[in-house]
């Protein structure tokens, strides 16, 4: 690292953007360094692919990436956390048997499809986003890649376009049909704010999240059941089926975003009880998010927390994407006066619960829940305390 970048690293460390030491030695005078955060979603689960509203935030768990231009057309990728490397060329973007390079290569492919000339580069990646915990480490890598290459090659891509390309990279190259929430939250995150995103129009509004005396605590089940991917696709199909049933009588309803509880009762309940349960949850969840945002604007954390518990109940009983481990963690804290709200987060069948916990009670809560969880399941729970932070940022530019 040259003297100028050494100064930049020092200044950034003083501001709390601590570039990991294992990455610093790969930073040269030509390098671009970015960070891109993971995300949580406070409320609004499984509604993004129904054109609904979501309420995510960027968190202080982060992916860092340093990219440096090459003189040839080689793309050389190094994961410092996995101690793994992968090389290919800009003209031959082949999927790797391991997943981590594919998030980067997918973004390169999207840049190329959008007319940007990507040249050879070296990329070094590290971070502290827990893998498999539902905090969108994949979106963080994609968004870091887009921002880094845009800065490295002078593309000057707008943030919303980076979001769209990152999502398409995961849809088309990686092969996961995710919605746009994860990438949007990673790029547009703002300290002490949630982002109310309209998944149909991509309009967004920052919602204040003032939780003085409380913290976000993520309790990690340490499981990911094999049902997750197939059940996700099945739920999408069931929602589309329900919207089609309503559309027969109400042509203005193009997705469940347009539906009311009354429409669900009238058009779906007599036809299919399972599809009815799925759609009823989605419509209620969209309404819950709208009223939840009003709670936050009034700084009514108690009412908002109750809605988080309601969301979990719906995800578990109506949408059926929870699991015994997630249910245990939510039930255990449900009557704890130090916990305002808790629910499973993400696709389901494992991963984390998200909890709003009184600050002075966090250590005791983690200890007691962890002991009970291990006794009940035989598994060792992990816990993370998360800050709501800034979105994807270029921290060193050549």
C-alpha positions in Angstrom: 0.0 0.0 0.0 1.4 3.4 -0.9 1.7 6.3 1.6 -1.4 8.1 0.3 -3.6 5.0 0.7 -2.1 4.2 4.0 -3.2 7.7 5.2 -6.7 7.0 3.7 -7.0 3.7 5.5 -5.9 5.3 8.8 -8.5 8.1 8.4 -11.2 5.6 7.5 -10.4 3.5 10.5 -10.7 6.5 12.7 -14.2 7.1 11.3 -15.2 3.5 12.1 -14.8 2.1 8.6 -12.1 -0.3 9.6 -10.6 -1.9 6.5 -9.6 -5.4 7.5 -5.9 -5.9 8.0 -5.9 -9.0 5.8 -7.2 -6.8 2.9 -4.8 -3.8 3.4 -1.7 -5.5 1.9 -3.5 -6.0 -1.4 -4.4 -2.3 -1.8 -2.1 -0.4 -4.3 -2.0 3.1 -5.7 -4.4 1.9 -8.5 -6.9 0.2 -6.3 -10.5 1.0 -5.6 -11.8 -0.2 -2.2 -15.5 -0.4 -1.4 -17.7 -1.7 1.4 -21.2 -3.1 1.0 -23.3 -4.2 4.0 -25.6 -7.0 4.8 -29.2 -6.2 5.6 -32.0 -7.0 8.0 -35.7 -6.6 7.2 -37.8 -5.4 10.1 -41.2 -6.3 8.6 -42.7 -7.1 5.2 -41.5 -10.7 4.6 -42.2 -12.7 1.4 -44.1 -9.7 -0.1 -41.3 -8.4 -2.5 -42.3 -10.8 -5.2 -45.9 -9.9 -4.8 -45.2 -6.2 -5.7 -45.5 -5.4 -2.0 -43.8 -3.1 0.5 -40.7 -4.0 2.5 -38.8 -2.3 5.3 -35.2 -3.3 5.3 -32.0 -1.6 6.6 -28.3 -1.9 6.0 -26.4 -3.2 9.0 -22.9 -3.0 10.4 -21.9 -6.5 9.0 -19.9 -5.7 5.9 -18.2 -7.1 2.8 -15.0 -5.3 1.8 -13.6 -5.5 -1.7 -10.4 -4.2 -3.2 -10.1 -4.2 -7.0 -7.1 -3.3 -9.1 -6.8 -3.1 -12.9 -4.7 -5.6 -14.9 -2.9 -5.1 -18.2 -4.6 -8.2 -19.7 -8.2 -9.5 -19.9 -7.9 -11.9 -16.9 -10.3 -11.7 -14.0 -8.6 -13.0 -10.9 -10.7 -13.4 -7.8 -9.5 -14.1 -4.2 -11.7 -14.8 -1.2 -9.5 -14.1 1.8 -12.1 -15.7 4.1 -12.4 -19.0 2.2 -8.7 -19.0 1.2 -9.8 -19.7 -2.3 -9.1 -18.2 -5.8 -10.6 -18.3 -9.2 -9.5 -17.0 -12.6 -11.2 -16.5 -15.9 -11.3 -13.9 -18.7 -13.7 -11.1 -19.5 -14.7 -13.0 -22.6 -15.4 -16.3 -20.9 -17.5 -16.0 -17.8 -18.0 -19.6 -16.7 -19.8 -20.5 -13.5 -17.6 -21.9 -10.7 -18.5 -25.0 -8.8 -18.3 -23.0 -5.6 -20.8 -20.2 -5.3 -18.8 -17.2 -4.2 -17.2 -16.2 -7.5 -20.5 -16.4 -9.3 -21.9 -13.4 -7.5 -19.0 -11.3 -8.9 -19.0 -12.8 -12.4 -22.8 -12.4 -12.7 -22.3 -8.6 -12.1 -19.6 -8.5 -14.7 -21.9 -10.2 -17.2 -24.7 -7.6 -16.4 -22.2 -4.8 -17.0 -21.3 -6.2 -20.3 -25.0 -6.7 -21.3 -25.5 -3.0 -20.5 -22.7 -1.9 -22.8 -19.9 -1.3 -20.3 -16.5 -2.4 -21.3 -15.0 -4.4 -18.3 -11.3 -5.0 -18.6 -9.1 -7.4 -16.6 -8.9 -6.9 -12.9 -7.9 -8.5 -9.6 -10.4 -8.5 -6.8 -9.8 -9.4 -3.1 -12.8 -10.0 -0.9 -13.3 -10.3 2.8 -15.9 -9.4 5.4 -17.8 -10.3 8.5 -21.3 -11.0 7.3 -22.3 -14.4 8.8 -22.8 -16.9 5.9 -26.2 -18.7 5.8 -27.7 -16.5 8.4 -30.2 -14.7 6.1 -28.3 -11.4 6.1 -27.8 -11.3 2.4 -24.0 -11.8 2.1 -24.6 -12.6 -1.6 -26.2 -9.2 -2.3 -23.4 -7.4 -0.5 -20.8 -9.1 -2.7 -22.9 -8.2 -5.8 -23.3 -4.6 -4.8 -19.7 -4.3 -3.8 -18.7 -5.6 -7.2 -20.9 -3.2 -9.1 -19.7 -0.2 -7.2 -16.1 -1.1 -7.3 -16.0 -1.8 -11.1 -18.0 1.4 -11.8 -15.4 3.4 -9.8 -12.4 1.5 -11.2 -13.3 1.9 -14.9 -15.1 5.3 -14.6 -18.6 4.0 -15.5 -20.3 6.4 -13.0 -23.4 4.1 -12.8 -26.4 5.4 -10.9 -27.1 3.6 -7.6 -30.5 2.3 -8.7 -29.0 0.8 -11.9 -26.3 -0.9 -9.7 -29.2 -2.4 -7.7 -31.0 -3.7 -10.8 -27.9 -5.2 -12.3 -27.0 -6.9 -9.0 -30.4 -8.4 -8.7 -30.3 -9.6 -12.3 -26.9 -11.1 -11.7 -28.3 -13.3 -9.0 -31.4 -14.1 -11.0 -29.7 -14.9 -14.3 -26.1 -16.0 -13.6 -26.4 -17.5 -10.1 -29.9 -18.8 -10.7 -31.7 -17.6 -7.6 -35.0 -15.8 -8.3 -34.7 -13.3 -5.5 -36.6 -10.0 -5.3 -34.9 -6.7 -5.3 -35.0 -5.9 -1.6 -31.6 -7.3 -0.6 -29.6 -5.4 -3.2 -31.7 -2.2 -2.7 -31.1 -2.2 1.1 -27.4 -2.9 0.7 -26.9 0.1 -1.7 -29.4 2.6 -0.2 -28.9 2.0 3.5 -28.8 5.0 5.8 -27.7 5.2 9.5 -30.6 5.1 12.0 -33.2 4.7 9.2 -35.2 1.9 7.6 -36.1 2.0 3.9 -39.7 1.6 3.0 -39.5 0.3 -0.5 -42.3 -0.1 -3.0 -41.2 -3.3 -4.9 -43.5 -2.4 -7.8 -42.3 1.1 -8.5 -39.0 1.1 -6.6 -40.1 4.4 -5.0 -38.7 4.6 -1.5 -38.9 6.6 1.8 -36.5 6.7 4.7 -38.3 5.9 8.0 -36.7 7.0 11.2 -35.6 4.2 13.5 -34.8 5.8 16.8 -34.3 3.0 19.2 -32.4 4.7 22.1 -31.9 2.1 24.8 -32.7 -0.8 22.5 -30.6 -2.7 20.0 -31.2 -5.1 17.1 -30.2 -8.6 18.1 -30.0 -11.5 15.7 -30.3 -15.0 17.1 -29.0 -17.5 14.6 -30.5 -21.0 14.7 -27.4 -22.4 12.9 -29.7 -24.5 10.7 -30.8 -24.2 7.1 -33.3 -26.9 6.1 -33.2 -28.3 2.6 -36.9 -27.3 2.1 -35.9 -23.7 1.7 -35.3 -23.3 -2.1 -38.1 -25.6 -3.3 -40.6 -24.1 -0.8 -39.7 -20.5 -1.8 -40.5 -21.3 -5.4 -43.7 -23.1 -4.4 -44.9 -20.1 -2.3 -44.4 -17.8 -5.3 -46.5 -20.1 -7.4 -49.3 -20.2 -4.8 -49.3 -16.4 -4.6 -49.5 -16.1 -8.4 -52.3 -18.7 -8.4 -54.2 -16.7 -5.7 -53.8 -13.4 -7.6 -55.1 -15.1 -10.8 -58.2 -16.3 -8.9 -58.9 -12.7 -7.7 -58.2 -11.3 -11.2 -61.0 -13.3 -12.7 -63.5 -11.2 -10.8 -61.4 -8.1 -10.2 -59.4 -7.5 -13.4 -57.6 -4.5 -11.8 -55.8 -7.0 -9.4 -52.5 -7.8 -11.1 -50.8 -9.1 -8.0 -51.5 -9.5 -4.3 -50.4 -5.9 -3.8 -53.7 -4.9 -5.3 -55.8 -7.3 -3.3 -57.8 -6.7 -0.1 -58.6 -9.2 2.7 -62.2 -9.2 1.5 -61.1 -10.2 -2.0 -59.0 -13.1 -0.6 -62.0 -14.3 1.4 -64.4 -14.1 -1.5 -62.3 -15.4 -4.4 -59.7 -17.8 -2.9 -61.1 -19.3 0.3 -63.9 -21.3 -1.4 -61.4 -22.7 -3.9 -58.2 -23.6 -2.2 -57.5 -23.5 1.6 -53.7 -23.6 1.2 -53.5 -20.8 -1.4 -56.0 -18.9 0.8 -53.7 -19.1 3.8 -50.7 -17.9 1.7 -52.5 -15.0 0.2 -54.2 -13.9 3.4 -50.8 -13.7 5.1 -49.3 -11.6 2.2 -52.2 -9.1 2.1 -52.2 -8.7 5.9 -48.4 -8.3 5.9 -48.5 -5.5 3.4 -51.1 -3.7 5.6 -49.1 -4.4 8.7 -46.0 -2.7 7.2 -48.0 0.4 6.3 -49.4 0.8 9.9 -46.0 -0.2 11.3 -44.3 2.7 9.5 -46.9 5.0 11.1 -45.9 3.5 14.5 -42.3 4.3 13.9 -43.0 7.9 12.8 -44.7 8.3 16.2 -41.8 6.6 17.9 -44.2 3.9 19.1 -41.8 1.0 19.3 -44.2 -1.1 21.5 -46.9 -1.2 18.8 -44.3 -1.9 16.1 -42.8 -4.8 18.2 -46.2 -6.4 18.5 -46.6 -6.3 14.7 -43.2 -8.2 14.5 -44.7 -11.0 16.6 -47.8 -11.0 14.5 -45.7 -11.4 11.4 -43.9 -14.4 12.8 -47.2 -16.0 13.7 -48.4 -15.6 10.1 -45.1 -16.8 8.6 -45.2 -19.9 10.9 -48.9 -20.8 10.7 -50.2 -19.3 7.5 -47.3 -19.1 5.1 -45.5 -22.1 6.7 -41.9 -21.1 6.1 -40.7 -21.3 9.7 -39.3 -24.3 11.4 -39.2 -25.7 15.0 -35.9 -24.0 15.7 -37.1 -20.5 14.7 -40.4 -21.0 16.5 -38.6 -21.9 19.7 -36.5 -18.7 19.6 -39.5 -16.5 19.1 -41.7 -18.3 21.6 -38.9 -18.1 24.3 -38.7 -14.3 24.2 -42.4 -13.6 23.5 -43.3 -12.8 27.1 -40.0 -11.2 28.0 -40.6 -7.5 28.9 -37.1 -6.7 27.6 -38.0 -7.8 24.1 -40.3 -5.5 22.2 -40.6 -7.7 19.1 -39.2 -10.8 17.5 -39.8 -12.8 14.3 -38.0 -15.1 11.9 -36.3 -13.2 9.1 -35.6 -14.1 5.5 -36.7 -17.0 3.3 -37.3 -19.3 6.2 -36.6 -22.9 7.3 -33.6 -21.6 9.3 -31.4 -18.6 9.6 -32.0 -15.9 12.2 -34.7 -14.3 14.3 -34.6 -10.5 14.5 -35.3 -9.1 18.0 -35.6 -5.5 19.4 -34.0 -5.9 22.9 -33.4 -3.5 25.8 -29.7 -2.7 25.7 -28.9 -3.7 29.3 -30.7 -7.0 29.0 -28.8 -8.2 25.9 -26.1 -10.3 27.5 -28.4 -12.1 29.9 -30.9 -12.7 27.1 -28.3 -14.3 24.8 -27.0 -16.5 27.6 -30.4 -17.7 28.8 -31.9 -18.2 25.3 -28.7 -20.0 24.2 -28.8 -22.4 27.1 -32.5 -23.2 26.6 -32.0 -23.6 22.8 -29.1 -26.0 23.2 -31.1 -28.0 25.7 -34.1 -28.2 23.4 -32.3 -28.8 20.1 -28.8 -29.9 20.8 -27.6 -27.0 18.7 -25.3 -24.1 19.7 -27.1 -20.8 18.9 -25.0 -17.8 17.7 -26.0 -14.2 18.3 -25.1 -10.9 16.6 -25.8 -7.4 17.8 -26.3 -5.2 14.7 -26.2 -1.4 14.1 -28.2 0.2 11.4 -25.6 1.7 9.0 -24.7 3.2 5.7 -25.1 1.5 2.3 -22.5 0.6 -0.3 -19.7 3.1 -0.4 -16.5 3.7 -2.3 -13.9 4.3 0.5 -10.7 4.5 -1.6 -10.7 5.5 -5.2 -7.7 5.6 -7.5 
